[in-house]
């Protein structure tokens, strides 16, 4: 670090937690470079944002070109080409949904989706699921149940939110179908005892839990949610903010489960690092949202939407979905071999390049200490990994979709050394 830059750090709000003291100089593909020139394998992707890798040439070129033409064309005042091009790129990916509202952040998209659901149905309440993360603004925070730190001290929160269990089979110790059936039964009980279907606007769920521990539900669970929404006239909102744009080996995680949403929220990987989010629904539902009842100054920014168009084209034309499947299988296989040697890795789960390794101690309890120690040992060796889950005992693997076979092998080698140091030396 240079002393002039380091002196500014204490002036940043301590509300930001910090994974490292690295001052990032540049990024390229799966690599992030510190100011001292050291390269790190960045398997955090800025929390699942840089799906096309750092500074993908196609995205950079689109941003540079657009920045010299127009920086801001406010959506209420003018149309601009990049937003309309983005709609054209998205339409075949999300069909039969066909209407879009663009914002800046995932939290904005979630809050907008809830507003749309309430307005479209004339109902007030929303059901979320245990372990969910939907954002940090007041409305989105009220829908978030993955950790108390996100909610603590901010009561009273938004009313009309009810929480049902998510099929976290490993935690319950049951097989996945038994867990799914129990969770659906508990949802039925919730609808019979706490929020009647005729006052429930929507069920809001992540197709794969993100901050809640990278938990993949069985298809029967999401299909059960869809059936109940159809039966009761509720809307199904799928939060694809972390799972979207190839992260799970498909454009969107819901494609793995044979379900269709009424509303989808998108962000993170949509624009390869530029702030952009979207609410996606049908024209029929969007038409129930009166003009002027929702908005935002910067939503659908012209530079961000240019980056999003380039992002989608890069993912499609470079076959990054296939790479996510192949590299995800390679990574999972390597982790399972390490699990045989280190039983402190209690569970390995995920889809594509969204993989969680959950640590448990010899008594079967969540082991945050070891997960954090392994993560830090990896960082010292040049591999950036984050933890997640209610107890911070799950290391999450979210490398960019451009990651190579050699880089996955390198990450596994570093992880093995970190395990030997943190576990073998304890």
C-alpha positions as CSV (number, residue, x, y, z in Angstrom):
1,X,0.0,0.0,0.0
2,X,1.1,3.6,-0.5
3,X,1.0,5.7,2.6
4,X,-1.2,8.3,1.0
5,X,-3.9,5.8,0.2
6,X,-3.6,3.9,3.5
7,X,-4.3,7.1,5.4
8,X,-7.7,7.3,3.9
9,X,-8.9,3.9,5.2
10,X,-9.8,5.0,8.7
11,X,-12.2,7.5,7.2
12,X,-14.3,4.8,5.7
13,X,-17.4,3.8,7.7
14,X,-16.7,0.8,10.0
15,X,-20.1,-0.5,9.0
16,X,-18.2,-2.1,6.1
17,X,-16.5,-5.3,7.2
18,X,-13.3,-6.1,5.4
19,X,-12.1,-9.5,4.2
20,X,-8.6,-8.2,3.5
21,X,-6.4,-5.1,3.5
22,X,-5.6,-5.5,-0.2
23,X,-5.8,-2.4,-2.3
24,X,-6.9,-3.7,-5.7
25,X,-4.9,-2.3,-8.6
26,X,-6.4,-4.2,-11.5
27,X,-8.2,-7.4,-12.4
28,X,-8.0,-9.8,-15.3
29,X,-10.2,-12.9,-15.7
30,X,-10.1,-14.9,-12.5
31,X,-7.2,-12.9,-11.1
32,X,-7.1,-9.8,-8.9
33,X,-3.9,-7.9,-8.5
34,X,-3.0,-5.9,-5.4
35,X,-1.1,-2.7,-5.4
36,X,2.1,-4.6,-4.6
37,X,1.7,-6.6,-7.8
38,X,0.7,-9.9,-6.1
39,X,-1.9,-11.9,-7.9
40,X,-4.9,-13.6,-6.2
41,X,-7.2,-16.2,-7.6
42,X,-10.5,-14.3,-7.0
43,X,-13.1,-17.0,-6.2
44,X,-15.3,-14.4,-4.6
45,X,-16.2,-12.6,-7.9
46,X,-17.1,-9.5,-5.9
47,X,-19.8,-11.7,-4.2
48,X,-21.0,-13.4,-7.5
49,X,-20.8,-10.3,-9.6
50,X,-18.0,-10.7,-12.1
51,X,-19.3,-13.8,-13.8
52,X,-17.4,-13.0,-17.0
53,X,-14.2,-12.4,-15.0
54,X,-12.5,-9.1,-14.2
55,X,-12.4,-6.7,-17.1
56,X,-13.7,-9.0,-19.8
57,X,-12.5,-7.3,-23.1
58,X,-15.9,-7.3,-24.6
59,X,-17.5,-5.6,-21.6
60,X,-14.7,-3.1,-21.3
61,X,-15.0,-2.2,-24.9
62,X,-18.7,-1.7,-24.6
63,X,-18.3,0.6,-21.5
64,X,-15.5,2.6,-23.1
65,X,-17.5,3.1,-26.3
66,X,-20.7,4.1,-24.5
67,X,-18.9,6.5,-22.1
68,X,-17.8,8.6,-25.0
69,X,-21.4,8.9,-26.4
70,X,-23.8,9.3,-23.5
71,X,-23.4,8.8,-19.8
72,X,-27.0,9.3,-18.6
73,X,-30.3,9.1,-20.3
74,X,-33.0,9.1,-17.7
75,X,-35.6,6.5,-18.3
76,X,-38.7,8.7,-17.7
77,X,-37.4,11.3,-20.1
78,X,-35.9,9.4,-23.1
79,X,-35.4,5.9,-24.4
80,X,-31.8,4.9,-25.1
81,X,-30.4,2.1,-27.4
82,X,-28.5,0.0,-24.8
83,X,-31.6,-0.4,-22.6
84,X,-33.7,-1.5,-25.6
85,X,-30.9,-3.8,-26.8
86,X,-30.8,-5.3,-23.3
87,X,-34.5,-6.0,-23.4
88,X,-34.0,-7.8,-26.7
89,X,-31.1,-9.9,-25.3
90,X,-33.1,-10.8,-22.2
91,X,-36.5,-11.7,-23.8
92,X,-35.5,-15.2,-25.1
93,X,-33.8,-16.0,-21.8
94,X,-36.8,-15.3,-19.5
95,X,-39.7,-16.2,-21.8
96,X,-42.7,-16.3,-21.2
97,X,-41.9,-13.3,-19.0
98,X,-41.8,-10.2,-21.2
99,X,-41.7,-7.0,-19.2
100,X,-38.8,-5.3,-17.5
101,X,-38.1,-2.6,-14.9
102,X,-34.5,-1.7,-14.3
103,X,-32.9,-0.4,-11.1
104,X,-29.4,-0.2,-9.6
105,X,-29.1,-2.8,-6.9
106,X,-30.5,-6.2,-5.8
107,X,-32.2,-4.7,-2.8
108,X,-34.0,-2.2,-5.1
109,X,-35.2,-5.0,-7.4
110,X,-36.5,-7.0,-4.4
111,X,-38.3,-4.0,-3.0
112,X,-39.8,-3.2,-6.4
113,X,-40.9,-6.8,-6.9
114,X,-42.8,-6.8,-3.6
115,X,-44.4,-3.5,-4.5
116,X,-45.5,-5.0,-7.8
117,X,-46.8,-8.1,-6.2
118,X,-48.8,-6.1,-3.6
119,X,-50.2,-3.8,-6.3
120,X,-51.0,-6.5,-8.8
121,X,-52.8,-8.8,-6.3
122,X,-54.3,-6.2,-4.0
123,X,-52.9,-8.3,-1.1
124,X,-50.5,-7.2,1.6
125,X,-48.4,-10.1,3.0
126,X,-45.3,-11.9,1.8
127,X,-43.9,-15.3,2.8
128,X,-40.1,-15.7,2.7
129,X,-38.0,-18.7,3.7
130,X,-35.6,-19.4,6.5
131,X,-32.0,-18.5,5.5
132,X,-33.0,-16.0,2.9
133,X,-31.0,-13.0,1.9
134,X,-32.8,-10.3,-0.1
135,X,-30.9,-7.1,0.7
136,X,-30.2,-4.5,3.4
137,X,-32.6,-1.6,2.8
138,X,-35.5,-1.5,5.2
139,X,-38.0,-3.4,3.1
140,X,-35.4,-6.0,1.8
141,X,-33.9,-6.4,5.3
142,X,-37.4,-7.2,6.6
143,X,-37.4,-10.1,4.1
144,X,-33.9,-11.3,5.1
145,X,-33.5,-14.1,7.6
146,X,-29.9,-15.4,7.0
147,X,-28.2,-13.7,10.0
148,X,-29.4,-11.5,12.8
149,X,-26.6,-9.0,12.1
150,X,-28.5,-7.8,9.1
151,X,-31.6,-7.1,11.1
152,X,-30.5,-6.5,14.7
153,X,-31.3,-3.1,16.2
154,X,-33.4,-2.0,13.3
155,X,-36.8,-3.0,14.6
156,X,-39.6,-2.3,13.9
157,X,-39.3,-3.8,10.4
158,X,-41.8,-3.8,7.6
159,X,-45.0,-5.6,8.6
160,X,-46.7,-8.3,6.6
161,X,-43.6,-10.7,6.4
162,X,-43.9,-14.3,7.4
163,X,-41.1,-16.9,7.5
164,X,-41.4,-20.6,6.4
165,X,-38.7,-23.3,6.6
166,X,-36.4,-23.9,3.6
167,X,-35.4,-27.6,2.9
168,X,-31.9,-27.5,4.3
169,X,-31.7,-31.3,4.4
170,X,-28.2,-31.6,5.7
171,X,-29.1,-29.4,8.8
172,X,-32.2,-31.4,9.5
173,X,-30.5,-34.8,9.0
174,X,-33.2,-36.1,6.8
175,X,-33.2,-37.2,3.1
176,X,-34.1,-34.4,0.7
177,X,-37.6,-35.5,-0.2
178,X,-38.7,-36.0,3.5
179,X,-37.3,-32.5,4.2
180,X,-39.1,-31.1,1.2
181,X,-42.4,-32.6,2.2
182,X,-42.1,-31.4,5.8
183,X,-41.3,-27.8,4.7
184,X,-44.3,-27.8,2.4
185,X,-46.5,-29.0,5.2
186,X,-45.1,-26.3,7.4
187,X,-45.9,-23.7,4.7
188,X,-49.5,-25.0,4.6
189,X,-49.7,-24.6,8.3
190,X,-48.4,-21.1,8.1
191,X,-51.1,-20.3,5.5
192,X,-53.7,-21.8,7.8
193,X,-52.6,-20.1,11.0
194,X,-50.7,-16.8,10.3
195,X,-51.3,-15.4,6.9
196,X,-54.4,-16.4,4.9
197,X,-53.9,-17.1,1.2
198,X,-56.3,-14.4,0.3
199,X,-54.1,-11.8,2.1
200,X,-50.8,-13.2,0.8
201,X,-49.5,-11.5,-2.3
202,X,-46.4,-13.7,-2.9
203,X,-44.0,-16.3,-1.9
204,X,-40.4,-14.9,-2.3
205,X,-37.6,-17.5,-2.5
206,X,-34.0,-17.9,-3.7
207,X,-33.9,-21.0,-6.0
208,X,-30.6,-21.8,-4.2
209,X,-29.9,-20.2,-0.8
210,X,-27.0,-17.7,-1.1
211,X,-26.0,-16.0,2.1
212,X,-28.0,-18.7,3.9
213,X,-25.4,-21.4,3.1
214,X,-25.5,-22.3,-0.6
215,X,-28.3,-24.8,0.0
216,X,-29.9,-26.5,-3.1
217,X,-33.5,-27.5,-2.6
218,X,-35.1,-30.6,-4.3
219,X,-37.2,-29.8,-7.4
220,X,-40.3,-31.0,-5.5
221,X,-40.0,-28.1,-3.1
222,X,-40.0,-25.3,-5.7
223,X,-42.7,-27.2,-7.7
224,X,-44.7,-27.4,-4.5
225,X,-44.4,-23.6,-4.1
226,X,-45.6,-23.1,-7.7
227,X,-48.6,-25.4,-7.1
228,X,-49.7,-23.5,-4.0
229,X,-49.3,-20.2,-5.7
230,X,-51.5,-21.4,-8.6
231,X,-54.1,-22.8,-6.1
232,X,-54.3,-19.7,-4.0
233,X,-53.8,-17.0,-6.5
234,X,-50.5,-15.9,-5.0
235,X,-47.4,-14.9,-7.0
236,X,-44.1,-16.7,-7.0
237,X,-41.1,-14.4,-6.9
238,X,-37.8,-16.0,-7.6
239,X,-34.8,-14.1,-6.4
240,X,-32.1,-14.9,-9.0
241,X,-29.8,-12.1,-7.9
242,X,-26.9,-14.4,-6.9
243,X,-27.9,-17.4,-8.9
244,X,-28.5,-15.8,-12.3
245,X,-26.4,-15.4,-15.5
246,X,-24.8,-18.7,-15.7
247,X,-23.7,-19.1,-12.0
248,X,-25.4,-22.5,-11.7
249,X,-24.6,-23.7,-15.2
250,X,-27.8,-22.4,-16.7
251,X,-28.9,-18.9,-17.4
252,X,-31.0,-19.0,-14.3
253,X,-31.2,-21.5,-11.4
254,X,-35.0,-22.0,-11.7
255,X,-34.3,-23.9,-15.0
256,X,-32.9,-26.8,-13.0
257,X,-36.2,-27.3,-11.2
258,X,-38.9,-27.2,-13.9
259,X,-40.8,-24.2,-12.5
260,X,-41.9,-20.8,-13.9
261,X,-41.9,-17.6,-11.9
262,X,-44.4,-14.8,-12.0
263,X,-41.7,-12.3,-11.1
264,X,-37.9,-12.6,-11.2
265,X,-35.3,-10.3,-9.6
266,X,-31.9,-10.0,-11.3
267,X,-28.7,-8.1,-10.4
268,X,-25.1,-9.0,-9.6
269,X,-23.8,-10.9,-12.7
270,X,-26.1,-8.9,-15.0
271,X,-23.6,-6.2,-15.9
272,X,-20.2,-7.7,-14.9
273,X,-19.5,-5.2,-12.1
274,X,-21.6,-2.2,-13.0
275,X,-24.6,-1.4,-10.8
276,X,-27.7,-2.7,-12.6
277,X,-30.7,-4.8,-11.5
278,X,-34.0,-5.8,-13.0
279,X,-37.5,-6.8,-12.1
280,X,-38.9,-9.2,-14.8
281,X,-42.6,-10.2,-15.1
282,X,-45.4,-10.4,-17.6
283,X,-46.8,-7.4,-19.4
284,X,-50.2,-8.3,-17.9
285,X,-48.9,-8.1,-14.3
286,X,-46.8,-5.0,-15.0
287,X,-49.9,-3.3,-16.4
288,X,-51.4,-3.4,-12.9
289,X,-48.5,-1.1,-11.7
290,X,-49.8,2.4,-12.3
291,X,-47.4,4.8,-14.1
292,X,-45.5,6.9,-11.5
293,X,-46.0,4.4,-8.6
294,X,-42.4,3.2,-8.9
295,X,-39.3,4.8,-10.3
296,X,-35.7,5.8,-9.8
297,X,-33.2,8.3,-11.2
298,X,-30.5,6.0,-12.4
299,X,-32.3,2.8,-13.1
300,X,-31.3,1.3,-16.5
301,X,-28.2,3.6,-16.8
302,X,-26.9,3.7,-20.3
303,X,-23.4,2.6,-19.5
304,X,-24.5,-0.2,-17.2
305,X,-27.0,-1.6,-19.7
306,X,-24.3,-1.4,-22.4
307,X,-22.2,-3.6,-20.1
308,X,-25.1,-6.0,-19.6
309,X,-25.6,-6.5,-23.3
310,X,-21.9,-7.3,-23.7
311,X,-22.1,-9.6,-20.7
312,X,-24.9,-11.7,-22.1
313,X,-23.3,-11.9,-25.5
314,X,-20.0,-13.0,-24.0
315,X,-21.7,-15.7,-21.8
316,X,-23.5,-17.0,-24.9
317,X,-20.8,-16.8,-27.5
318,X,-18.0,-18.1,-25.3
319,X,-20.0,-21.1,-24.1
320,X,-19.6,-20.0,-20.5
321,X,-22.6,-22.0,-19.3
322,X,-20.9,-25.2,-20.5
323,X,-17.6,-24.1,-18.8
324,X,-19.5,-23.5,-15.5
325,X,-20.9,-27.1,-15.7
326,X,-17.5,-28.7,-16.5
327,X,-15.4,-26.6,-14.1
328,X,-18.1,-27.1,-11.4
329,X,-17.9,-30.8,-11.8
330,X,-14.1,-30.7,-11.6
331,X,-14.2,-28.6,-8.5
332,X,-16.8,-30.7,-6.8
333,X,-14.9,-33.9,-7.5
334,X,-11.7,-32.4,-6.1
335,X,-13.5,-31.3,-3.0
336,X,-15.1,-34.7,-2.4
337,X,-11.6,-36.2,-2.5
338,X,-10.5,-33.8,0.2
339,X,-13.6,-34.5,2.2
340,X,-12.5,-38.1,2.5
341,X,-9.3,-37.0,4.1
342,X,-10.8,-34.2,6.2
343,X,-14.2,-35.2,7.6
344,X,-14.5,-31.7,9.1
345,X,-16.0,-30.9,5.7
346,X,-19.4,-32.2,6.6
347,X,-21.2,-31.4,3.3
348,X,-20.4,-30.3,-0.2
349,X,-23.3,-29.0,-2.3
350,X,-24.1,-26.8,-5.2
351,X,-24.9,-26.3,-8.9
352,X,-22.4,-25.3,-11.5
353,X,-19.9,-22.8,-10.1
354,X,-22.0,-22.1,-7.0
355,X,-20.6,-24.6,-4.5
356,X,-20.6,-24.6,-0.7
357,X,-18.4,-26.7,1.7
358,X,-19.9,-26.8,5.1
359,X,-17.6,-27.4,8.1
360,X,-18.8,-29.3,11.2
361,X,-16.9,-30.4,14.3
362,X,-16.6,-33.9,15.6
363,X,-19.9,-33.5,17.5
364,X,-21.7,-32.4,14.3
365,X,-22.0,-28.8,15.4
366,X,-21.3,-25.8,13.0
367,X,-17.6,-25.1,12.9
368,X,-17.1,-21.4,12.1
369,X,-13.6,-21.4,13.6
370,X,-12.2,-23.9,11.2
371,X,-14.1,-22.5,8.2
372,X,-12.6,-19.0,8.9
373,X,-9.2,-20.4,9.6
374,X,-9.1,-22.3,6.3
375,X,-10.4,-19.3,4.4
376,X,-7.6,-17.1,5.8
377,X,-5.0,-19.8,5.1
378,X,-6.2,-19.8,1.5
379,X,-6.0,-16.0,1.3
380,X,-2.4,-16.1,2.6
381,X,-1.6,-18.5,-0.3
382,X,-3.3,-16.4,-2.9
383,X,-6.9,-17.8,-3.1
384,X,-9.8,-15.5,-2.1
385,X,-12.8,-17.4,-0.7
386,X,-15.7,-16.1,1.4
387,X,-17.8,-17.8,4.1
388,X,-21.6,-17.8,4.4
389,X,-24.4,-19.5,6.3
390,X,-26.1,-18.6,9.6
391,X,-23.0,-19.7,11.5
392,X,-20.4,-18.6,8.9
393,X,-19.3,-22.2,8.7
394,X,-19.7,-22.7,4.9
395,X,-17.0,-21.7,2.5
396,X,-18.5,-20.7,-0.8
397,X,-16.9,-21.2,-4.1
398,X,-17.9,-18.6,-6.7
399,X,-15.2,-18.4,-9.3
400,X,-15.9,-16.6,-12.6
401,X,-17.4,-18.6,-15.4
402,X,-14.2,-18.0,-17.4
403,X,-12.1,-20.0,-14.9
404,X,-9.8,-22.5,-16.4
405,X,-9.1,-26.2,-15.6
406,X,-5.7,-25.2,-14.4
407,X,-7.0,-22.5,-12.1
408,X,-9.5,-25.0,-10.6
409,X,-6.6,-27.4,-10.0
410,X,-4.5,-24.6,-8.5
411,X,-7.4,-23.6,-6.1
412,X,-7.8,-27.2,-5.0
413,X,-4.1,-27.5,-4.3
414,X,-4.2,-24.3,-2.2
415,X,-7.3,-25.5,-0.4
416,X,-5.6,-28.8,0.5
417,X,-2.6,-27.0,1.9
418,X,-4.8,-24.7,3.9
419,X,-6.7,-27.6,5.3
420,X,-3.5,-29.3,6.3
421,X,-2.4,-26.1,8.1
422,X,-5.7,-25.3,9.8
423,X,-7.0,-28.8,10.5
424,X,-3.9,-31.0,10.4
425,X,-2.0,-28.7,12.7
426,X,-4.8,-28.3,15.3
